[in-house]
């Protein structure tokens, strides 16, 4: 069995070479890997500032500083996982439905092979395509959604497919098991109480940012675990979950969010979840001073990889694909 992992930094400078995530080999394969990093550089679903099409490149470039060992989880990722940078999905700028088809076709071989795709966006509209692919392999999945926005609106300016609507569309298409799904970190001004009521009507549990600040990360982690139970989990992380003081490089900021420390602390409370896929979206490098948003995004992905490695180390991965 071949194993894919980053080269040693002692062999070549970190800043040298093609910029892949964690300096992983750029190989498009479904053989001998546990996870694959993908870029989905589509931002035509954005409703305010655009530019997250450049997010995958920025996160990859920032990630070269990260090493293999996770101190807090006491695990070396590549002692237990093999992974590659799979490259980018060939999206179609300005054409969301054609892009959804490309995403679905691009991710399907990975899901079918039991490989965890970790996608870097792009705006949040891309998640609908990912969930379509996931549901073909796993059936409806539990969604764990970290964001300042609900993304369950019905439409924007009369359009039903945008970065503010993917989870309503996913529920309508039967892609999400809403009874085991949760949205975390919601904050900011709303049009009215019907905004959060809309998520509740779809079946989601919602933890607002104010509530999360009050109950703390351990209690929130307990509620996430209780909600998802033993479900197959797709994890969708919008970088604006984090406070703009820590993640200014995003298109629709909301104050009152979370530091990098708080974010990683909450992630570690989910180390027992059965992740089958993940995305991290809405990094907009054009307004990211010193690249701190992209670096935070890379560390969030690193934390999730470490959690999956820990599960492999402890032999408690429990993933089951749908029977055809």
DOPAMI-921527 format. One record per residue (C-alpha): residue number from 1; y, x, z; residue in three letters. Coordinates in nm, 4 decimals, always signed. Example, Ala and Ser with C-alpha at 12.3 -4.5 7.8 and 13.67 -1.06 7.14 Angstrom:
<pts>
<pt i="1" north="-0.4500" east="+1.2300" up="+0.7800" aa="ala"/>
<pt i="2" north="-0.1060" east="+1.3670" up="+0.7140" aa="ser"/>
</pts>
This chain:
<pts>
<pt i="1" north="+0.0000" east="+0.0000" up="+0.0000" aa="unk"/>
<pt i="2" north="+0.3409" east="+0.1317" up="-0.0945" aa="unk"/>
<pt i="3" north="+0.6212" east="+0.1071" up="+0.1610" aa="unk"/>
<pt i="4" north="+0.9902" east="+0.0807" up="+0.0761" aa="unk"/>
<pt i="5" north="+1.2525" east="+0.2129" up="+0.3192" aa="unk"/>
<pt i="6" north="+1.5888" east="+0.3977" up="+0.3156" aa="unk"/>
<pt i="7" north="+1.6016" east="+0.7739" up="+0.2581" aa="unk"/>
<pt i="8" north="+1.6873" east="+1.0064" up="+0.5431" aa="unk"/>
<pt i="9" north="+2.0588" east="+1.0758" up="+0.5833" aa="unk"/>
<pt i="10" north="+1.9678" east="+1.4398" up="+0.6402" aa="unk"/>
<pt i="11" north="+1.8501" east="+1.4635" up="+0.2781" aa="unk"/>
<pt i="12" north="+2.1712" east="+1.3362" up="+0.1165" aa="unk"/>
<pt i="13" north="+2.5162" east="+1.2201" up="+0.2357" aa="unk"/>
<pt i="14" north="+2.5428" east="+0.8493" up="+0.3149" aa="unk"/>
<pt i="15" north="+2.8304" east="+0.8076" up="+0.0721" aa="unk"/>
<pt i="16" north="+2.6313" east="+0.9462" up="-0.2228" aa="unk"/>
<pt i="17" north="+2.4191" east="+0.7501" up="-0.4677" aa="unk"/>
<pt i="18" north="+2.4144" east="+0.3910" up="-0.5894" aa="unk"/>
<pt i="19" north="+2.5373" east="+0.1517" up="-0.3204" aa="unk"/>
<pt i="20" north="+2.2404" east="-0.0615" up="-0.2195" aa="unk"/>
<pt i="21" north="+2.2040" east="-0.2412" up="+0.1130" aa="unk"/>
<pt i="22" north="+2.1087" east="+0.0149" up="+0.3816" aa="unk"/>
<pt i="23" north="+2.0522" east="+0.2567" up="+0.0887" aa="unk"/>
<pt i="24" north="+1.7244" east="+0.0795" up="+0.0145" aa="unk"/>
<pt i="25" north="+1.5505" east="+0.1418" up="-0.3180" aa="unk"/>
<pt i="26" north="+1.6796" east="-0.0839" up="-0.5940" aa="unk"/>
<pt i="27" north="+1.3473" east="-0.2269" up="-0.7094" aa="unk"/>
<pt i="28" north="+1.2761" east="-0.5753" up="-0.8429" aa="unk"/>
<pt i="29" north="+0.9272" east="-0.6299" up="-0.7061" aa="unk"/>
<pt i="30" north="+0.7242" east="-0.8795" up="-0.5051" aa="unk"/>
<pt i="31" north="+0.4567" east="-0.6236" up="-0.4194" aa="unk"/>
<pt i="32" north="+0.4285" east="-0.4498" up="-0.0810" aa="unk"/>
<pt i="33" north="+0.7544" east="-0.5832" up="+0.0655" aa="unk"/>
<pt i="34" north="+0.8447" east="-0.8103" up="+0.3564" aa="unk"/>
<pt i="35" north="+1.2054" east="-0.8826" up="+0.2582" aa="unk"/>
<pt i="36" north="+1.4413" east="-0.8494" up="-0.0359" aa="unk"/>
<pt i="37" north="+1.8206" east="-0.8214" up="-0.0341" aa="unk"/>
<pt i="38" north="+1.9912" east="-1.0144" up="-0.3146" aa="unk"/>
<pt i="39" north="+2.3490" east="-1.0547" up="-0.4238" aa="unk"/>
<pt i="40" north="+2.4695" east="-1.3960" up="-0.5414" aa="unk"/>
<pt i="41" north="+2.8240" east="-1.3194" up="-0.6619" aa="unk"/>
<pt i="42" north="+2.9411" east="-1.6766" up="-0.7283" aa="unk"/>
<pt i="43" north="+3.2663" east="-1.8166" up="-0.5895" aa="unk"/>
<pt i="44" north="+3.3546" east="-2.0969" up="-0.8301" aa="unk"/>
<pt i="45" north="+3.2770" east="-2.3490" up="-0.5549" aa="unk"/>
<pt i="46" north="+3.5599" east="-2.2244" up="-0.3319" aa="unk"/>
<pt i="47" north="+3.8471" east="-2.4606" up="-0.2514" aa="unk"/>
<pt i="48" north="+4.1088" east="-2.2131" up="-0.1263" aa="unk"/>
<pt i="49" north="+4.1096" east="-1.8340" up="-0.1668" aa="unk"/>
<pt i="50" north="+3.8582" east="-1.6920" up="-0.4128" aa="unk"/>
<pt i="51" north="+3.7135" east="-1.3426" up="-0.4424" aa="unk"/>
<pt i="52" north="+3.3871" east="-1.3660" up="-0.2519" aa="unk"/>
<pt i="53" north="+3.2124" east="-1.2895" up="-0.5819" aa="unk"/>
<pt i="54" north="+3.2835" east="-0.9307" up="-0.4789" aa="unk"/>
<pt i="55" north="+3.1239" east="-0.9797" up="-0.1364" aa="unk"/>
<pt i="56" north="+2.7759" east="-0.8459" up="-0.2226" aa="unk"/>
<pt i="57" north="+2.9167" east="-0.5150" up="-0.3413" aa="unk"/>
<pt i="58" north="+3.1427" east="-0.4764" up="-0.0376" aa="unk"/>
<pt i="59" north="+2.8675" east="-0.5523" up="+0.2136" aa="unk"/>
<pt i="60" north="+2.6301" east="-0.3119" up="+0.0398" aa="unk"/>
<pt i="61" north="+2.8905" east="-0.0356" up="+0.0446" aa="unk"/>
<pt i="62" north="+2.9710" east="-0.0923" up="+0.4142" aa="unk"/>
<pt i="63" north="+2.6023" east="-0.0956" up="+0.5086" aa="unk"/>
<pt i="64" north="+2.5458" east="+0.2709" up="+0.4279" aa="unk"/>
<pt i="65" north="+2.6729" east="+0.3579" up="+0.7775" aa="unk"/>
<pt i="66" north="+2.3907" east="+0.1706" up="+0.9499" aa="unk"/>
<pt i="67" north="+2.0701" east="+0.3332" up="+1.0694" aa="unk"/>
<pt i="68" north="+1.7146" east="+0.2046" up="+1.1022" aa="unk"/>
<pt i="69" north="+1.6816" east="+0.1740" up="+1.4805" aa="unk"/>
<pt i="70" north="+1.8144" east="-0.1300" up="+1.6676" aa="unk"/>
<pt i="71" north="+1.9092" east="-0.0217" up="+2.0177" aa="unk"/>
<pt i="72" north="+1.9294" east="-0.3659" up="+2.1782" aa="unk"/>
<pt i="73" north="+1.5945" east="-0.4873" up="+2.0450" aa="unk"/>
<pt i="74" north="+1.4283" east="-0.1458" up="+2.0810" aa="unk"/>
<pt i="75" north="+1.2753" east="-0.1543" up="+1.7351" aa="unk"/>
<pt i="76" north="+1.2887" east="+0.0630" up="+1.4248" aa="unk"/>
<pt i="77" north="+1.3115" east="-0.1836" up="+1.1384" aa="unk"/>
<pt i="78" north="+1.1162" east="+0.0256" up="+0.8917" aa="unk"/>
<pt i="79" north="+0.8321" east="+0.1060" up="+1.1263" aa="unk"/>
<pt i="80" north="+0.7295" east="-0.2565" up="+1.0699" aa="unk"/>
<pt i="81" north="+0.9020" east="-0.3808" up="+0.7541" aa="unk"/>
<pt i="82" north="+0.9115" east="-0.2780" up="+0.3921" aa="unk"/>
<pt i="83" north="+1.2069" east="-0.3976" up="+0.1883" aa="unk"/>
<pt i="84" north="+1.4116" east="-0.3463" up="-0.1257" aa="unk"/>
<pt i="85" north="+1.7501" east="-0.4237" up="-0.2674" aa="unk"/>
<pt i="86" north="+1.6433" east="-0.6691" up="-0.5383" aa="unk"/>
<pt i="87" north="+1.9783" east="-0.6632" up="-0.7179" aa="unk"/>
<pt i="88" north="+2.1946" east="-0.9622" up="-0.8094" aa="unk"/>
<pt i="89" north="+2.1125" east="-1.3072" up="-0.9387" aa="unk"/>
<pt i="90" north="+2.2588" east="-1.3519" up="-1.2888" aa="unk"/>
<pt i="91" north="+2.4990" east="-1.6325" up="-1.2004" aa="unk"/>
<pt i="92" north="+2.7256" east="-1.8115" up="-1.4507" aa="unk"/>
<pt i="93" north="+3.0919" east="-1.7923" up="-1.3417" aa="unk"/>
<pt i="94" north="+3.2546" east="-2.1343" up="-1.3388" aa="unk"/>
<pt i="95" north="+2.9276" east="-2.3223" up="-1.3978" aa="unk"/>
<pt i="96" north="+2.7754" east="-2.4314" up="-1.0697" aa="unk"/>
<pt i="97" north="+2.4705" east="-2.6211" up="-1.1960" aa="unk"/>
<pt i="98" north="+2.3640" east="-2.3401" up="-1.4279" aa="unk"/>
<pt i="99" north="+2.4103" east="-2.1045" up="-1.1334" aa="unk"/>
<pt i="100" north="+2.1969" east="-2.3263" up="-0.9091" aa="unk"/>
<pt i="101" north="+1.9195" east="-2.3053" up="-1.1674" aa="unk"/>
<pt i="102" north="+1.9497" east="-1.9262" up="-1.1808" aa="unk"/>
<pt i="103" north="+1.9380" east="-1.9012" up="-0.7996" aa="unk"/>
<pt i="104" north="+1.6358" east="-2.1277" up="-0.7760" aa="unk"/>
<pt i="105" north="+1.4479" east="-1.9384" up="-1.0462" aa="unk"/>
<pt i="106" north="+1.5473" east="-1.6034" up="-0.8976" aa="unk"/>
<pt i="107" north="+1.4342" east="-1.6803" up="-0.5424" aa="unk"/>
<pt i="108" north="+1.1197" east="-1.8782" up="-0.6217" aa="unk"/>
<pt i="109" north="+0.8935" east="-1.5751" up="-0.6820" aa="unk"/>
<pt i="110" north="+0.9994" east="-1.4303" up="-0.3470" aa="unk"/>
<pt i="111" north="+0.9361" east="-1.7477" up="-0.1488" aa="unk"/>
<pt i="112" north="+0.6046" east="-1.7978" up="-0.3282" aa="unk"/>
<pt i="113" north="+0.4977" east="-1.4460" up="-0.2315" aa="unk"/>
<pt i="114" north="+0.5897" east="-1.4969" up="+0.1358" aa="unk"/>
<pt i="115" north="+0.8824" east="-1.2544" up="+0.1096" aa="unk"/>
<pt i="116" north="+1.2029" east="-1.3257" up="+0.3034" aa="unk"/>
<pt i="117" north="+1.5026" east="-1.3339" up="+0.0674" aa="unk"/>
<pt i="118" north="+1.8294" east="-1.2329" up="+0.2322" aa="unk"/>
<pt i="119" north="+2.1161" east="-1.3260" up="+0.0042" aa="unk"/>
<pt i="120" north="+2.4750" east="-1.2054" up="+0.0190" aa="unk"/>
<pt i="121" north="+2.7354" east="-1.4386" up="-0.1304" aa="unk"/>
<pt i="122" north="+2.9473" east="-1.5566" up="-0.2824" aa="unk"/>
<pt i="123" north="+3.0812" east="-1.8820" up="-0.1436" aa="unk"/>
<pt i="124" north="+2.8797" east="-2.1331" up="+0.0579" aa="unk"/>
<pt i="125" north="+2.7968" east="-2.3501" up="-0.2413" aa="unk"/>
<pt i="126" north="+2.5156" east="-2.1047" up="-0.3267" aa="unk"/>
<pt i="127" north="+2.3033" east="-2.2224" up="-0.0344" aa="unk"/>
<pt i="128" north="+2.2050" east="-2.5423" up="-0.2137" aa="unk"/>
<pt i="129" north="+2.0253" east="-2.3405" up="-0.4812" aa="unk"/>
<pt i="130" north="+1.8493" east="-2.1332" up="-0.2166" aa="unk"/>
<pt i="131" north="+1.7350" east="-2.4421" up="-0.0284" aa="unk"/>
<pt i="132" north="+1.5990" east="-2.5949" up="-0.3485" aa="unk"/>
<pt i="133" north="+1.3844" east="-2.2851" up="-0.3961" aa="unk"/>
<pt i="134" north="+1.2767" east="-2.2770" up="-0.0313" aa="unk"/>
<pt i="135" north="+1.1723" east="-2.6428" up="-0.0291" aa="unk"/>
<pt i="136" north="+0.9400" east="-2.5868" up="-0.3259" aa="unk"/>
<pt i="137" north="+0.7429" east="-2.3352" up="-0.1179" aa="unk"/>
<pt i="138" north="+0.7822" east="-2.4735" up="+0.2337" aa="unk"/>
<pt i="139" north="+0.8882" east="-2.8358" up="+0.2064" aa="unk"/>
<pt i="140" north="+1.1969" east="-2.9437" up="+0.4042" aa="unk"/>
<pt i="141" north="+1.3124" east="-2.6562" up="+0.6260" aa="unk"/>
<pt i="142" north="+1.5083" east="-2.6448" up="+0.9491" aa="unk"/>
<pt i="143" north="+1.8632" east="-2.5238" up="+0.8930" aa="unk"/>
<pt i="144" north="+2.0402" east="-2.3038" up="+1.1458" aa="unk"/>
<pt i="145" north="+2.3987" east="-2.2932" up="+1.0254" aa="unk"/>
<pt i="146" north="+2.6662" east="-2.0704" up="+1.1837" aa="unk"/>
<pt i="147" north="+3.0121" east="-2.1579" up="+1.0509" aa="unk"/>
<pt i="148" north="+3.3563" east="-2.2790" up="+1.1472" aa="unk"/>
<pt i="149" north="+3.3167" east="-2.5609" up="+0.8938" aa="unk"/>
<pt i="150" north="+3.0528" east="-2.8330" up="+0.8658" aa="unk"/>
<pt i="151" north="+3.0135" east="-2.8171" up="+0.4854" aa="unk"/>
<pt i="152" north="+2.8823" east="-3.1748" up="+0.4916" aa="unk"/>
<pt i="153" north="+3.1714" east="-3.3408" up="+0.3116" aa="unk"/>
<pt i="154" north="+3.0849" east="-3.5750" up="+0.0295" aa="unk"/>
<pt i="155" north="+3.3362" east="-3.4365" up="-0.2201" aa="unk"/>
<pt i="156" north="+3.6556" east="-3.2374" up="-0.2762" aa="unk"/>
<pt i="157" north="+3.9036" east="-3.3632" up="-0.5375" aa="unk"/>
<pt i="158" north="+3.6336" east="-3.5942" up="-0.6689" aa="unk"/>
<pt i="159" north="+3.3796" east="-3.3116" up="-0.7136" aa="unk"/>
<pt i="160" north="+3.0496" east="-3.3300" up="-0.5247" aa="unk"/>
<pt i="161" north="+2.9269" east="-2.9711" up="-0.5662" aa="unk"/>
<pt i="162" north="+3.1523" east="-2.7228" up="-0.3831" aa="unk"/>
<pt i="163" north="+3.1334" east="-2.4858" up="-0.0880" aa="unk"/>
<pt i="164" north="+3.2245" east="-2.7768" up="+0.1413" aa="unk"/>
<pt i="165" north="+2.9367" east="-3.0051" up="+0.0365" aa="unk"/>
<pt i="166" north="+2.6054" east="-2.8114" up="+0.0138" aa="unk"/>
<pt i="167" north="+2.4396" east="-2.9485" up="+0.3257" aa="unk"/>
<pt i="168" north="+2.5109" east="-3.3133" up="+0.2458" aa="unk"/>
<pt i="169" north="+2.3615" east="-3.2604" up="-0.0994" aa="unk"/>
<pt i="170" north="+2.0645" east="-3.0766" up="+0.0547" aa="unk"/>
<pt i="171" north="+1.9977" east="-3.3656" up="+0.2918" aa="unk"/>
<pt i="172" north="+2.0244" east="-3.6162" up="+0.0088" aa="unk"/>
<pt i="173" north="+1.7710" east="-3.4118" up="-0.1911" aa="unk"/>
<pt i="174" north="+1.5288" east="-3.3914" up="+0.1033" aa="unk"/>
<pt i="175" north="+1.5526" east="-3.0123" up="+0.1318" aa="unk"/>
<pt i="176" north="+1.6447" east="-3.0033" up="+0.5017" aa="unk"/>
<pt i="177" north="+1.4610" east="-3.1312" up="+0.8081" aa="unk"/>
<pt i="178" north="+1.7813" east="-3.2418" up="+0.9789" aa="unk"/>
<pt i="179" north="+1.5999" east="-3.3509" up="+1.2967" aa="unk"/>
<pt i="180" north="+1.5278" east="-2.9824" up="+1.3647" aa="unk"/>
<pt i="181" north="+1.8569" east="-2.8442" up="+1.2309" aa="unk"/>
<pt i="182" north="+2.1749" east="-2.7366" up="+1.4057" aa="unk"/>
<pt i="183" north="+2.5299" east="-2.6375" up="+1.3157" aa="unk"/>
<pt i="184" north="+2.7035" east="-2.3909" up="+1.5463" aa="unk"/>
<pt i="185" north="+3.0637" east="-2.2715" up="+1.5879" aa="unk"/>
<pt i="186" north="+3.2485" east="-2.5644" up="+1.4296" aa="unk"/>
<pt i="187" north="+3.6208" east="-2.5594" up="+1.4950" aa="unk"/>
<pt i="188" north="+3.9672" east="-2.6011" up="+1.3491" aa="unk"/>
<pt i="189" north="+4.1702" east="-2.9046" up="+1.2547" aa="unk"/>
<pt i="190" north="+3.9850" east="-3.1978" up="+1.1000" aa="unk"/>
<pt i="191" north="+4.0829" east="-3.4976" up="+0.8924" aa="unk"/>
<pt i="192" north="+3.9464" east="-3.7193" up="+1.1658" aa="unk"/>
<pt i="193" north="+3.6492" east="-3.7854" up="+1.3953" aa="unk"/>
<pt i="194" north="+3.4515" east="-3.8958" up="+1.0904" aa="unk"/>
<pt i="195" north="+3.4103" east="-3.5291" up="+0.9875" aa="unk"/>
<pt i="196" north="+3.1744" east="-3.4399" up="+1.2723" aa="unk"/>
<pt i="197" north="+3.0385" east="-3.7948" up="+1.2750" aa="unk"/>
<pt i="198" north="+2.9236" east="-3.7339" up="+0.9180" aa="unk"/>
<pt i="199" north="+2.7056" east="-3.4416" up="+1.0279" aa="unk"/>
<pt i="200" north="+2.5630" east="-3.6451" up="+1.3148" aa="unk"/>
<pt i="201" north="+2.4824" east="-3.9310" up="+1.0760" aa="unk"/>
<pt i="202" north="+2.2890" east="-3.6884" up="+0.8561" aa="unk"/>
<pt i="203" north="+2.0841" east="-3.5966" up="+1.1633" aa="unk"/>
<pt i="204" north="+2.2312" east="-3.2571" up="+1.2584" aa="unk"/>
<pt i="205" north="+2.2996" east="-3.1393" up="+1.6097" aa="unk"/>
<pt i="206" north="+2.6445" east="-2.9795" up="+1.6318" aa="unk"/>
<pt i="207" north="+2.7728" east="-2.7230" up="+1.8810" aa="unk"/>
<pt i="208" north="+3.1469" east="-2.6817" up="+1.8411" aa="unk"/>
<pt i="209" north="+3.3206" east="-2.3512" up="+1.9047" aa="unk"/>
<pt i="210" north="+3.4866" east="-2.4848" up="+2.2201" aa="unk"/>
<pt i="211" north="+3.1517" east="-2.5961" up="+2.3568" aa="unk"/>
<pt i="212" north="+2.9926" east="-2.2627" up="+2.2654" aa="unk"/>
<pt i="213" north="+3.2655" east="-2.0718" up="+2.4478" aa="unk"/>
<pt i="214" north="+3.2061" east="-2.2909" up="+2.7532" aa="unk"/>
<pt i="215" north="+2.8244" east="-2.2898" up="+2.7677" aa="unk"/>
<pt i="216" north="+2.7747" east="-1.9282" up="+2.6623" aa="unk"/>
<pt i="217" north="+2.5306" east="-1.7586" up="+2.4299" aa="unk"/>
<pt i="218" north="+2.2146" east="-1.7915" up="+2.6384" aa="unk"/>
<pt i="219" north="+2.2449" east="-2.1678" up="+2.6761" aa="unk"/>
<pt i="220" north="+2.3358" east="-2.2053" up="+2.3085" aa="unk"/>
<pt i="221" north="+2.0331" east="-1.9946" up="+2.2178" aa="unk"/>
<pt i="222" north="+1.8114" east="-2.2188" up="+2.4296" aa="unk"/>
<pt i="223" north="+1.9438" east="-2.5256" up="+2.2479" aa="unk"/>
<pt i="224" north="+1.8880" east="-2.3660" up="+1.9076" aa="unk"/>
<pt i="225" north="+1.5291" east="-2.2767" up="+1.9995" aa="unk"/>
<pt i="226" north="+1.4677" east="-2.6227" up="+2.1430" aa="unk"/>
<pt i="227" north="+1.6093" east="-2.7871" up="+1.8327" aa="unk"/>
<pt i="228" north="+1.4149" east="-2.5818" up="+1.5785" aa="unk"/>
<pt i="229" north="+1.0911" east="-2.5653" up="+1.7810" aa="unk"/>
<pt i="230" north="+0.8219" east="-2.4100" up="+1.5563" aa="unk"/>
<pt i="231" north="+0.9882" east="-2.5081" up="+1.2289" aa="unk"/>
<pt i="232" north="+1.0334" east="-2.2839" up="+0.9280" aa="unk"/>
<pt i="233" north="+1.3999" east="-2.1824" up="+0.9523" aa="unk"/>
<pt i="234" north="+1.6562" east="-2.1054" up="+0.6852" aa="unk"/>
<pt i="235" north="+1.9532" east="-1.9280" up="+0.8457" aa="unk"/>
<pt i="236" north="+2.2916" east="-1.9681" up="+0.6777" aa="unk"/>
<pt i="237" north="+2.5781" east="-1.7604" up="+0.8170" aa="unk"/>
<pt i="238" north="+2.9363" east="-1.8066" up="+0.7043" aa="unk"/>
<pt i="239" north="+3.1392" east="-1.5033" up="+0.8110" aa="unk"/>
<pt i="240" north="+3.4231" east="-1.7316" up="+0.9255" aa="unk"/>
<pt i="241" north="+3.2035" east="-1.8171" up="+1.2252" aa="unk"/>
<pt i="242" north="+3.3587" east="-1.4968" up="+1.3575" aa="unk"/>
<pt i="243" north="+3.7209" east="-1.4942" up="+1.4685" aa="unk"/>
<pt i="244" north="+3.9704" east="-1.3773" up="+1.2051" aa="unk"/>
<pt i="245" north="+4.0726" east="-1.0966" up="+1.4393" aa="unk"/>
<pt i="246" north="+3.7229" east="-0.9535" up="+1.3727" aa="unk"/>
<pt i="247" north="+3.6613" east="-1.0920" up="+1.0233" aa="unk"/>
<pt i="248" north="+3.9914" east="-1.1385" up="+0.8388" aa="unk"/>
<pt i="249" north="+3.8328" east="-1.0969" up="+0.4958" aa="unk"/>
<pt i="250" north="+3.7363" east="-1.4547" up="+0.4213" aa="unk"/>
<pt i="251" north="+3.8894" east="-1.7410" up="+0.2308" aa="unk"/>
<pt i="252" north="+3.9330" east="-2.0184" up="+0.4906" aa="unk"/>
<pt i="253" north="+3.9976" east="-1.8671" up="+0.8344" aa="unk"/>
<pt i="254" north="+3.9966" east="-2.0659" up="+1.1586" aa="unk"/>
<pt i="255" north="+4.1224" east="-1.9316" up="+1.4920" aa="unk"/>
<pt i="256" north="+3.9197" east="-1.9535" up="+1.8132" aa="unk"/>
<pt i="257" north="+3.6020" east="-1.7932" up="+1.6814" aa="unk"/>
<pt i="258" north="+3.3722" east="-1.5213" up="+1.8061" aa="unk"/>
<pt i="259" north="+3.3752" east="-1.1452" up="+1.8370" aa="unk"/>
<pt i="260" north="+3.1151" east="-0.9207" up="+1.6840" aa="unk"/>
<pt i="261" north="+2.9624" east="-0.8660" up="+2.0281" aa="unk"/>
<pt i="262" north="+2.9344" east="-1.2391" up="+2.0963" aa="unk"/>
<pt i="263" north="+2.7893" east="-1.3013" up="+1.7515" aa="unk"/>
<pt i="264" north="+2.5153" east="-1.0391" up="+1.7850" aa="unk"/>
<pt i="265" north="+2.4384" east="-1.1599" up="+2.1385" aa="unk"/>
<pt i="266" north="+2.3796" east="-1.5124" up="+2.0092" aa="unk"/>
<pt i="267" north="+2.1696" east="-1.3854" up="+1.7209" aa="unk"/>
<pt i="268" north="+1.9354" east="-1.2070" up="+1.9619" aa="unk"/>
<pt i="269" north="+1.8768" east="-1.5371" up="+2.1396" aa="unk"/>
<pt i="270" north="+1.7059" east="-1.6480" up="+1.8169" aa="unk"/>
<pt i="271" north="+1.4579" east="-1.3616" up="+1.7938" aa="unk"/>
<pt i="272" north="+1.1599" east="-1.5982" up="+1.8196" aa="unk"/>
<pt i="273" north="+1.2639" east="-1.8224" up="+1.5281" aa="unk"/>
<pt i="274" north="+1.0441" east="-1.8440" up="+1.2169" aa="unk"/>
<pt i="275" north="+1.2927" east="-1.7246" up="+0.9545" aa="unk"/>
<pt i="276" north="+1.1831" east="-1.7820" up="+0.5948" aa="unk"/>
<pt i="277" north="+1.5186" east="-1.6963" up="+0.4382" aa="unk"/>
<pt i="278" north="+1.8823" east="-1.6194" up="+0.5110" aa="unk"/>
<pt i="279" north="+2.2183" east="-1.5966" up="+0.3465" aa="unk"/>
<pt i="280" north="+2.5510" east="-1.4527" up="+0.4540" aa="unk"/>
<pt i="281" north="+2.8465" east="-1.5907" up="+0.2643" aa="unk"/>
<pt i="282" north="+3.2238" east="-1.5975" up="+0.2183" aa="unk"/>
<pt i="283" north="+3.3073" east="-1.2264" up="+0.2591" aa="unk"/>
<pt i="284" north="+3.6235" east="-1.1726" up="+0.0556" aa="unk"/>
<pt i="285" north="+3.6859" east="-0.7964" up="+0.0302" aa="unk"/>
<pt i="286" north="+4.0235" east="-0.8259" up="-0.1405" aa="unk"/>
<pt i="287" north="+4.1820" east="-0.9293" up="+0.1906" aa="unk"/>
<pt i="288" north="+3.9590" east="-0.7236" up="+0.4210" aa="unk"/>
<pt i="289" north="+4.1635" east="-0.4435" up="+0.5811" aa="unk"/>
<pt i="290" north="+3.9547" east="-0.1290" up="+0.6292" aa="unk"/>
<pt i="291" north="+3.6381" east="-0.3195" up="+0.5313" aa="unk"/>
<pt i="292" north="+3.5752" east="-0.4475" up="+0.8848" aa="unk"/>
<pt i="293" north="+3.4570" east="-0.7907" up="+0.7673" aa="unk"/>
<pt i="294" north="+3.2046" east="-0.6419" up="+0.5275" aa="unk"/>
<pt i="295" north="+3.0780" east="-0.4042" up="+0.7962" aa="unk"/>
<pt i="296" north="+3.0394" east="-0.6880" up="+1.0460" aa="unk"/>
<pt i="297" north="+2.8488" east="-0.8850" up="+0.7808" aa="unk"/>
<pt i="298" north="+2.6136" east="-0.5934" up="+0.7241" aa="unk"/>
<pt i="299" north="+2.5465" east="-0.5631" up="+1.0953" aa="unk"/>
<pt i="300" north="+2.4617" east="-0.9331" up="+1.1185" aa="unk"/>
<pt i="301" north="+2.1988" east="-0.8889" up="+0.8478" aa="unk"/>
<pt i="302" north="+2.0743" east="-0.5729" up="+1.0223" aa="unk"/>
<pt i="303" north="+2.0284" east="-0.7722" up="+1.3450" aa="unk"/>
<pt i="304" north="+1.8224" east="-1.0368" up="+1.1665" aa="unk"/>
<pt i="305" north="+1.6046" east="-0.7704" up="+1.0047" aa="unk"/>
<pt i="306" north="+1.5492" east="-0.6154" up="+1.3473" aa="unk"/>
<pt i="307" north="+1.4428" east="-0.9531" up="+1.4868" aa="unk"/>
<pt i="308" north="+1.1911" east="-0.9975" up="+1.2051" aa="unk"/>
<pt i="309" north="+1.0648" east="-0.6427" up="+1.2644" aa="unk"/>
<pt i="310" north="+1.0241" east="-0.7229" up="+1.6330" aa="unk"/>
<pt i="311" north="+0.8135" east="-1.0265" up="+1.5443" aa="unk"/>
<pt i="312" north="+0.5911" east="-0.8094" up="+1.3263" aa="unk"/>
<pt i="313" north="+0.5674" east="-0.5532" up="+1.6065" aa="unk"/>
<pt i="314" north="+0.4620" east="-0.8246" up="+1.8512" aa="unk"/>
<pt i="315" north="+0.2398" east="-0.9928" up="+1.5891" aa="unk"/>
<pt i="316" north="+0.3979" east="-1.3348" up="+1.6394" aa="unk"/>
<pt i="317" north="+0.5193" east="-1.4284" up="+1.2907" aa="unk"/>
<pt i="318" north="+0.4102" east="-1.7890" up="+1.2223" aa="unk"/>
<pt i="319" north="+0.5026" east="-1.8710" up="+0.8630" aa="unk"/>
<pt i="320" north="+0.3034" east="-2.1269" up="+0.6660" aa="unk"/>
<pt i="321" north="+0.3765" east="-2.2284" up="+0.3091" aa="unk"/>
<pt i="322" north="+0.3444" east="-2.5840" up="+0.1854" aa="unk"/>
<pt i="323" north="+0.0014" east="-2.6872" up="+0.0556" aa="unk"/>
<pt i="324" north="+0.0153" east="-2.7839" up="-0.3108" aa="unk"/>
</pts>
